[in-house]
Amino acid sequence: MHGLNQTALGELLGYDKTYISALELGKRVLDDVGSRRRVCEALRLPPHVLGITDPTDTDHRAMLQFGESTVRLAEIARQSGHASEAVSELWPLVARLEARVEHGHTE
C-alpha cells in the first residue's frame, strides 16, 4: 500500500526485515493490541484494518452502521416481499459509501 520494501517497512516500524518477512508469510503473527496500534499509527491506517475495534474510529462506526442497515434491509425484504422498500433502505448506504470512496476511504 505504501510501496515500501521489507527493509524500509522494518526500519519504519522498528522491526528486522526477517520479522517483516515472517509476518508477510504468516509464520509470525502480530497479536498484541499495542503493537497493532503502533503499526496503524506509523502507517496511518485506521485501527480496524488490523482488527482493533475502537469506538472513536469513524471508519469502524461506519462499518457497524452499514452492518445494522444491511440486517434491516434483509429483514424488510424478507417480511414485506416489496423490493422497493429494500431499495429505499439501501440507497442511502450506497450514497454514503460512494462519498467515502470519493474522500479516499477505500477500506
N, C-alpha and C positions, 0 to 999 in steps of 0.2 A: 504494500500500500504506500509506503513512504520511499520505496526504491532503495532501501538500504541493504547492503550485503550483510552476511552474518558477523563479520568483524566490526563493521560500523554500528550495527544494532547492539552487539555486545558491549562496545565501548559506551554507547549512549545509555544503556541500561545498567552498566556495571557488572556484566556477566562475561565469562570467557566464551570465545567463539564455539568451542566444543559443546558448551552447555546450550547455547542457542541452537546448534545443530541437533542436539538430543531432544530439545523441545519440539523442533520442527518435525522430527521423525517420530514423535510420540514415545520416545524412550524415556523421557522425563516429563513430569507434569508440574506446572506452576499451580500448586494447590492452596497456598495460603493467601488469604484476602489482602494482607498488607502488600505482598509482592505484586499481586494483580493490580491493586490500586496504583502502586508506584509505576508499573508499566503503562497503565492507562494515562496517567498524568504525563509521563515522559513522551509518549507518542500522541498525546492529545486525542485520546479515544474516549467515547462515552463508556462509563463503567460496565454497562450491561453487555458490551461486546465480549468481555472476559468473564461474564457470569456473575457480576456483582450487582445485586439489586440495591438501589439507593433511591428512597422515596423523593429525594430532591432532584433527581436526574429527570429532566423534562422528556428525554427520549424514552426512558423507562415508563414514565407515566403515560405517554402517548401509546406505547405498546399495550399497556394494561387497558386503556380506554378502547383501543382497537379490538382487543380480545373480547371485552364485555359487549361491545356493539356487534361483533360477529356472532356471539352467542344469542343476542337479542334478535338479530336478523334471522338466524336459523329457526328460532322459536316462532317468530312471526310467520315465516314461510311455511313451517310445519302445521301450525294451528289454523291459519287463515286460508291457506291454499291460494292466496292472492299475491301474484308476483309483483304487482305494482307497489304494495306495501313493503315488500322486501327491498325493492329498488329504492324506495324513498328512504329507507334506513341506511342503505349502502352508499347512496350518492354523497352525503356529507363526508363520509370517511374517505372516499376516493378523492374528493376535493382537498381534504386535509393532507392526504398522502402526496398528492401532486404538488401542493405548496411546499411541503417539507423537502421533496426532491429538488424543487427549484432553488431552495435555500441551502442545498448541499448536504442534506441529511439522507444518505442513501443506504443506511444500515438496514 
